[in-house]
Amino acid sequence: MLKRFAFVMAMLLAAGSASYAQPKRVAIAGWGPHPTLDEAIAGFKKGLAEGGFPEGSGVVFDETNVNFDPALIPQMLTRLSGARPDLMATIATPVSVASRNQLRTRAFPIVFLPIADPVHAGLVSTWDKGDKLMTGSSVALDYQAVLSFFETLLPEMKRLGVLYDTGDDSSKAAVDGIEAVAGKNGMTIVRVGVDNPNELAQRVQSAVGRVDALFTVASGRIQQGMAAVSATADRAKLPVITSVPQAVQQNYALAAFAVSFGQSGEAAGKIAARILKGEDPASIPPYRATAAEHKPMINGAKLKALGLTLPPALANCNCVID
C-alpha cells in the first residue's frame, strides 16, 4: 500500500513539475523585413511547434533584425546572446556568418536559415553533418533542374544574365553553381554584379542587349529592389526569371523554379526542436531539398506582356498564375 501511495505521489509531482516547466528561450537574429525571410521565420516557428515547442507554452522568442544594415549585426548579436538563449536562429547568410565569427565562445547552439549554400559560406564543412553548435537549413537549388525548366520555358535563351549581390556570399555561390552546369547546356552566363541596391536599375540596363533573360538570385538586398529591376527589364522586354516565387506573385518576374522559403524554415524549426530535446547539432546534417521538391511558377500576365506563349511541354504544369 505504501509503495502504491509513493508511486502515485511521484507521478503527481512529475506532472506538476512538467506543467511548470519553463519554456525554452529562442533568439531570432534577423537580416531584415522581406516576404521571403518572413515566410522562412514563420516556417521556423511552425517547425518548432510541430516538434513539440509551441510559441508561448513551449518556447518564447526574442526576435529582432538589422534592416539589412551589416554594420548593426555585431550590436544585435551582442544583445541577443547576452540574454543567454537556449538556442539562436540566424536569418540569411550575412547574419549567420557574423554569428559564427563573433560568437565562437558561446554555449548555446545556432540554427541558420534559409542559406543558399552553408558549405560555401563556411557555416559547416560538409553537407553530411553539422558543425560544433551549428547546423540549419538551406534553399540550395539543383541548378541543372532550374536551368532545364527555364530552357523549356524560354527555348531561345542562350545568354543568361545573373543579377547578384557582390557583397553576399550566397549570391556569389549561386552564380558559381549556375556557371558549373550552364556550359553543359550550351549556355553562356553573364555576371551582373551589384554593389549597392541603388544601382539595380542601372545594372539591369547594362545587361540589355547582352543577355536573353535575367536571373535574380535569392539575395535580400536584390529582392528588396525587385520593383526597380522589373520596371527596367519590362521596358526592354527582357524576361526576368528567379528563384523567389514571391517575385512572380508580385508581378516582378516572369517565372520561378525554387525551393519554398517556408519549407526551408519549417525544416530548420524541426532541427531546432531536435536540438532543444538534446541532440548534438554536429550530428544533424543541414537540410537540403531534393530536385523533386523544387516548385515551378509562371506569371501569365508577364507571359502575354512579353509576347510569349506557354510551350506545349508546360501545358499541364498547373503552375501559371494570373
N, C-alpha and C positions, 0 to 999 in steps of 0.2 A: 504493500500500500504506500509506504514511504517512498519507494522507488518510483511508483507511478506519479505521486504528487510532485516529486523532484523533477521528473521528466516534463510534466505539464508546465511547471513554473519556468523551466528552462526554455520551453517553446514560447511561452508568453513574453519572456524577457527578450528573446531573439527577435520576435515580431515587433516588440516595442522599439528596440534599437534600430531595426530596419526602417520603421516608419519615421524615425527622427534622424535618419542618415542625411548628412549634408550633401546637397547637390554638388557635382563637380564644377569647377570654375574653368571656363574655356575662353581664352582671349582670341579675338579675331582681328588680326592686323591687316587692314585693307589698303589697296592701292588707290582706289577712287571710285566714285559712283558711276556705274555704267550698267545698262541692262544685262550684258553678258556676265559681268562679275557679280551683279546682284542675283542673277539666276544661279550661279555657282554657289554663292553663300546660302541661298535658300535650299539648294540641294544638299549642302553640307549639313544644315540643321535637320533636314528630313532624314538623312542617313544616320545621324546621331540618334534621333528619336526611334528609328526602326531598329537601331542597335541596342535600345534599352535606356537611352538618355534623353527623354523629352524635355523641352525647354521649361524651366520653372521648377519642376519636381526632381528631374534627373540632372539638369545642367543649367547653369546661369552663364550668360555671355557678357564679356567686356569687349565691346565692338567699336572700332574707330577706323579712320582712313586718313591718308595724307593728300587727297585730292590730286593725285598724280604728280606731286612735288617730291622728287627724290631727296631733296635737302632736309625734308621733315621726317624721313624714315627713322634715323637714329633716335630722335626725341620720342617718337611713337613707341619704338621697341623698348626704350628705357622705361617709359611709364608702364606699359603693359606687363613687362617682365618683373617690374618692381612689386606688382600686386601678387606675385607668386602664383600664377595659374597652375592648374593641374595639366593643362595642355594648351598650346598655342596653334592656331591655324593662320598661315600666311598666304595672302592672296596675291597671285601673279609673281612673275619672275623677279622684278626689282626688289620687292619686299622680302621674298623668300631667300634670295642670295644675301641680302643685307642681314637677315636674321641669322643665317648660318655663320657669317663672319663676325657679327657683333656679339652674339650670344653663345659663344663657344663653351663658356664655363657654366652654362645653365644646368639645372637639374631636371627640368621638365621637357617632355617631347614636343616636337614640332611636326605638324602635318601640313604640307604645302598643297595648293590647288589654285587654279587649274593651269598647270605648267605645260608649255609646248613640248619641251624636251628636258627633263630633270637631269639626265646624264650630261648632256651638252652644257647645261647651266652649272654643273658641278655640285648639284644638291645630293646626288647619290653617285656611286661609282659604276653601277651597273643596273640594268633593268631587272635583274634576277633577285635582288634583295634590297632592303632599305639600308640606311646608314645609322650610325650611333645616334639615337634620339631623334631620328628624322626619316620620314617617308611621306607618301602622299599620293596624289592622282594627277594625271596629265590629260591634255586634249590632243595628244600626239596623233598625227594623221598618217594614214597609209597613202603616201604620195603617189604611188602607182595607181591606186584606185581613184584618187582625187583627179589626177590628170586624165585618166581614161574616161571618167564621167564628163569632164569639161570638153574633151575632144569629141565625145559623142554629141554634146550639145552644140559645139562650135567646130564643125569639121574643117573649116578653113583656117583655124588657128594654128599658126606655125611659130609666131614670135609672141611669147608671153612676158609681159612686164610684171615684176613682183614688187609691189609697194611695201616697204618695210621700214621700221624704226632702227636707225643705225646705233642707237644707244640701248637697245633692248636685246639681250642675248637670245630670247625666244624668237624674236624676229629674224635674227641672223641664222639661227638654227633652221627656221622654216625655209629660208632661201637655199641654204645648203642642202636640205632634204629634197626640195623640188629639183634643184640642179642635178642631184645624184641620179634621178630617174628620167629627167627630161631628155637627155641625149639618146636614151634607148628608144624614145618615141619620135625621134627626129625633130625635136622641138628646141628652139633657141630661147634661153632665159635672158631677159634684160633686167638687170638690177636697177630699181628706182629707190634710192635711199633718201630718207627724210631725217634731218637733224632736229627740226623744230616743227610742231604741229601747224604753226602759222604759214609754213611753206608748202602745205599739202597741195593747194590748188596749182601753185607754180610747178611743183614736181610732176603732178599729173599732166599738166600741159606740155611739159618737156618730153613726155612719153608719146604724145600724139604723133602719129605717122611712123613711129619706130616699132610699135607693137600692134598686134591684132586684138589683144584683150589685156585687161589689167587685173591682176590678182592681189587682193589686200589681205595681209596676214592678220592673225588674231592678236594684234598689239593694242593695248589700251589707248595709247595716245593717237594711233591711227584711227581706230574705231570711233573715238571721240570726235574726230573731224570728218566722218563719212559724208556729212551733208555737203561739204566743200568738194570732196572727191567726186561725189555723184554729179553735182552741178557742172563741174568742169568736164567730166567724161561724157555726160549727156549731150553737151553742146557739140562735142566732136564725134558723137555716135560711136563711142568707144565702150564696148561691153565691160562691165565691172563684175568680176566673179570673186568669191570669198569663201572663207571657212567659218563665217559667223552668220548663222541663219537669221538673226535679228536684223541684220543689214538688208536682207531680202524682204523681210516683213515690213520694214520701214521705207521700202521703195528706193533704197540707196544702191542696191546691187541687183544684177540680173539673176544670179543663182549662187547657191552654196552647196557644198558637199562636205559634211563635217560631223564631228562628234559633239553631242549636246553638252553644253556647259553645265546644265542642271544634272545630267547623268554623271559627269565627272565629279561634280560637287557631292552628289549622293554617295559615290564610291569613296570619296575622302572622308565623309561623315561616318561611314561604316568602318573604315580603317581606324578612325579616331575612337570609335566605341570599343573596338577590339583592344586598343592600347589602354584605354581607361579601365578596362577589365583585367589588365595585367600583362598583355602580350608585349614582347620586345619589338619596338619599331624596326630594328635591324633585321628581323626575321620576316618582315612583311614587304613584298615587292611593290613598287609603285604601280598603281592601276594604269592600264593602257588598253583602250578599246580595240576590238578586232575590226577588220575591214568590213565585216557584215554589219557592224554597229554604226557605221557611217550612214547618215541620212541625207538624201537629196532634197533640194527645194528650189523651185523656179518661179520667178515673178512674171505672171502672164502679161501684165501691163507693160513691163520693161521689154518683154519679148516683142510685142507689137510696135512699141516706140522705136526700137532698133531695126525694124523691118525684117525680123527673123521669124521663122516658123519652127514649131516643135518637131524635131526629127522623128521619123517613124519608130526608131528604136526606143524612144522615150514616151511613146503614145500611151502606154499603160503604167507609167511610173507612179501615178497618183500623187504627184509632188508639185503640181502647178497651183499657185495661189493667185487670187485676183488682186 
